[in-house]
Every structure is written in structure tokens, then in C-alpha cells.
Amino acid sequence: MNPIDKSIVQPALDSYLNREVYLHLETTNGAYAVHTQESNMSVGAYIRNGRITFGRGVIAGEGPFRVGLKLELGWVYAEGLTDFEMTPEGQLLLAGHDQEGRLAVTLELSLTPFEL
């Protein structure tokens, strides 16, 4: 993965506009957060291969970044994104890593289902 470059990521988001795409969205502070301080609560959210269509996709911020996808009846939103990759299969992978390099958030889009 490479550090996010908005001039690359925004056109990539635009390429998915008004198309049915597969979404992978995951957030976590992971079990490692509980190990460092027992009073911390481990939290996370996960969806894989959710099919969505969005009419507007925006990357904003100066880093870490946030991405919002405007659906017909709502929004998909991810914050804390730091890195990206475009795969040879045309998937857009966005991830947010903490100061120690651990994954905290990921938002991925694909025209075909993600592997399970």
C-alpha cells in the first residue's frame, strides 16, 4: 500500500459511481487495545460483499482522510484512512493504520465479490 494521494483516489472513487459494487468495510481497535489497558473495550464493525450503488463518493481531509459514499437512502462513511492500493483486478483498497502500523479501518470497493 501507498500513502493516500487524493488526486489518484478521487478519480478511482468516481469510476464506481452509479454502478453496483461490492463493499468491504471494517473497523477495529482490536484485541491489542484490551491488552495494553484492561479497562479499554474492544470494538469493531465488519461487512464483506455488501452490494451498494452510490451516486457520490468523496475523499476529504489532509490526512488521515475520510471517505463518504452517498447512497440513495443514506451514507457509508470511513474515517482515519492513511493508505491505498489499486489492485490489478480493479479493486480500490483504502486502509487506516495507527502509529504502530496496526490496521484500524478499511474500506474496499470492487466490481466483483471479494474472496471469503
FIVEX-130118 format. One line per 10 residues: number of its first residue (from 1); for each residue x, y, z of C-alpha. Coordinates in steps of 0.2 Angstrom, whole numbers. Layout:
N
NUM) X Y Z ~ ...
//
This chain:
116
1) 0 0 0 ~ 5 18 -3 ~ 1 34 7 ~ -16 41 1 ~ -14 53 -14 ~ -31 62 -16 ~ -28 65 -34 ~ -27 47 -38 ~ -41 41 -25 ~ -54 53 -30
11) -55 48 -49 ~ -54 30 -43 ~ -70 33 -32 ~ -78 42 -47 ~ -75 26 -58 ~ -88 17 -47 ~ -102 30 -47 ~ -119 23 -51 ~ -113 6 -53 ~ -117 -9 -42
21) -101 -13 -32 ~ -96 -24 -18 ~ -91 -16 -2 ~ -79 -22 12 ~ -79 -11 27 ~ -71 -15 43 ~ -66 -5 59 ~ -57 -12 74 ~ -46 -6 88 ~ -43 -25 90
31) -39 -36 105 ~ -22 -27 106 ~ -31 -12 113 ~ -38 -23 128 ~ -20 -30 131 ~ -12 -13 133 ~ -25 -7 146 ~ -38 -19 153 ~ -51 -5 155 ~ -52 -2 136
41) -66 -10 127 ~ -63 -19 111 ~ -74 -13 97 ~ -76 -16 78 ~ -88 -17 64 ~ -87 -28 48 ~ -96 -30 32 ~ -90 -40 17 ~ -98 -41 0 ~ -112 -29 4
51) -119 -23 -13 ~ -121 -5 -14 ~ -123 9 -28 ~ -118 26 -24 ~ -121 42 -33 ~ -107 52 -25 ~ -90 47 -17 ~ -79 60 -9 ~ -62 59 -1 ~ -59 73 11
61) -46 79 24 ~ -27 82 24 ~ -23 65 32 ~ -29 54 40 ~ -43 55 27 ~ -61 51 27 ~ -72 44 13 ~ -91 46 11 ~ -101 37 -1 ~ -119 44 -4
71) -132 30 -6 ~ -150 33 -12 ~ -156 32 6 ~ -140 36 17 ~ -121 36 18 ~ -107 24 20 ~ -93 33 29 ~ -75 29 34 ~ -63 40 44 ~ -44 38 48
81) -39 32 31 ~ -20 33 28 ~ -15 21 14 ~ -22 15 -3 ~ -19 2 -17 ~ -27 -1 -34 ~ -26 -20 -37 ~ -24 -27 -55 ~ -42 -33 -53 ~ -48 -15 -52
91) -52 -15 -33 ~ -49 0 -23 ~ -42 -4 -6 ~ -41 10 7 ~ -34 7 25 ~ -31 17 40 ~ -16 11 51 ~ -12 18 68 ~ 5 25 73 ~ 12 7 76
101) 6 1 59 ~ -9 -9 65 ~ -25 -9 55 ~ -39 2 62 ~ -51 4 47 ~ -53 -2 29 ~ -65 2 15 ~ -63 -8 -1 ~ -73 -7 -17 ~ -74 -20 -31
111) -85 -24 -46 ~ -83 -42 -42 ~ -86 -51 -25 ~ -71 -51 -13 ~ -64 -68 -8 ~ -72 -75 8
//
